[in-house]
């Protein structure tokens, strides 16, 4: 999976392998994907380092967190994304982070702009999030 932000990629294994029992923590974790049916691609992820956040709001997690993403094709131009989070060390029960967030196909002539942030912008973002979590 290629992200336009900082032009980074994430590996999702689709060759039938199983998730590792005790993976070394990684920034994007260790992900395996499979087709649940003809229209739903499921990605299970473990082994996320606890140095990351669940979301841009700064919600924490442990290295025991498990994530499941479900990409369901609704129509030719729309995919719905649902993301569930299970981290028994930080949260009292599993929860749905996103439910049926529509992802829409862009026009064929769409060009992606680079999204690369300077270190000063990152520091400002971290300060804003830190201020919000203290209140």
N, C-alpha and C positions, 0 to 999 in steps of 0.2 A: 504494500500500500504506500503510495507516494503522497506526501503532504507538501503543499505549496509553502507553508511556513518553514523558513530556514532550509527548504529543499531537502527534507529528511525522509527516510523511508522506514517502514516497519515490515518485518518478515512475518507472514502468516503461513505456516506449513500446511499444505493440503495433500500430502502424500500418504495419509492414513496413520501417521505416527501418533503416539499417545503423549499427553502432557507429562513432563518429568515429575517425579515424586518430590525431589528436593533441588529445584533449579537454583543456579547462582542468580542473585538479583540483577535485573537489567532495567534500564530506563523505560523501555516499552514492554518489558516482560517477555515471556515465552508463549507464543500463540499458535494454536492449531485450529484449522477451519474445516468444516464439512457441510455438505448440502443436506438439510433436513427434509426438503422436498424440492420440487422443480423451481420454486420461487423464493426459498428461504435459505440464505447462507448464514451459518452459525459459527462464531469465533469464540473459543474459550482461551482465556489468558491467565497465567499464574507467574510467579517469580518477578513481580514488580518491585523495584527498590522503593523503600519508604521515603526516599528523598524527593519523590514526586508528589503531586496533589491529585485528588480525584477529579477536580475541576478548577476552573480559573478563580473560583471563590476561595481557594486555599484549603478545602476540606482535606484532612489528613487520612492516611491509611497505613497499615502495617505491611510487612513483606508477606503476610499470609492472605492478603486480599486475592479474591478470585473474581474475574470479570467475564461476563458473557454478553456478546453483541449479537443481535439478530438483525440481519439485513433482509427485509421482505419486499420483493418486487410487487408493487400494487398495480402498476400499469407500465406501458412502454417508457414513460418519462418520469416515473416516481418510484422511489424506494423509501420504505419506512425503516428507521433505525430505532431499536430498543436496546438499552444497555442496563444490565442488572449487576449489582455490586454485592459481594458477600465477603465481609471481613469481621470474623467473630472477635478479634482482639480490639477493634475500635468501635464497632457498631453492634447494637443489641440484636439486630436481625437483618437479613438480606433486604435490599431495597432497590427500587427501580430508579436509576439516575435519569434516564430519558425514555419516554414511551411514545413510540410512533412519531418520531421527529421526521418530517418529510425531507427527503433529499431529491432535488429536481434536476433533471438533465438540462445542461446549459446549451445554448445554440451552438451548432457545429463550428461557427467562425469565432468562438470565444477564445481569447488569449489570456493566459494567466500571468499576472504580475508577480515579481519576486516579493516575498515578505521576509525581510531580514531586518532585525532590530539591532540598533547600536547598544553597547553595554550600558550607556547612560539611560537609555529608555527602559532597559530591563531593571535597573536599580530603582527607577521611579515607580515602575509597576509593583515591584516587591514591597516598596515602602507604603504604597497605597493599600495593598492587600493586608500588610501587617497592621496598619492603622485600623482597618475595618474589623479584623479578628480580635483586637484588644477591647473593642466596645461591646 
